[in-house]
């Protein structure tokens, strides 16, 4: 009788552990990488997160309206603090071109490719931490503003 109970309980526990392990491996399923081109140098950096927002100046009064301008904001959270990446933006008025690629390591989803040009740094945040559960000892986030953006081959105006 005990053997009949132990075997199904063991199978249930093993499948539960397999589901937990699969869920944890899915955390790193998508990989995001930014490539910056600056003065003939190419810097590749892995990202934890990446987001885009756009801002347009729309004045409802046609007499006051100037040329409509769109600004694109790129927010990057780096996996590791990258000194080479920081060095590029250490000078004021630095403008760079680059791409961000999101790739599915399982190959089930198509890669996303975001291209940007004439990007400059508007916000820099570096947070250091004495206790860490990853390979990094802190968190580095930057916000860039750019004037040209191409998302998966579509130029956004």
Secondary structure, DSSP 4 states (H G I P E B T S, - for coil): -HHHHHHHHHHHHHHHHHHHHHHHHHTTSEEEEEEEEETTEEEEEEEEEEEEEEEE---S-TTT-----EEEEEEEEESS--HHHHHHTTSTT--EEEEEEEEETTS-SPPEEEEEEEEEEEEEEEEE-SS-SSS-SEEEEEEEEESEEEETTEEE-
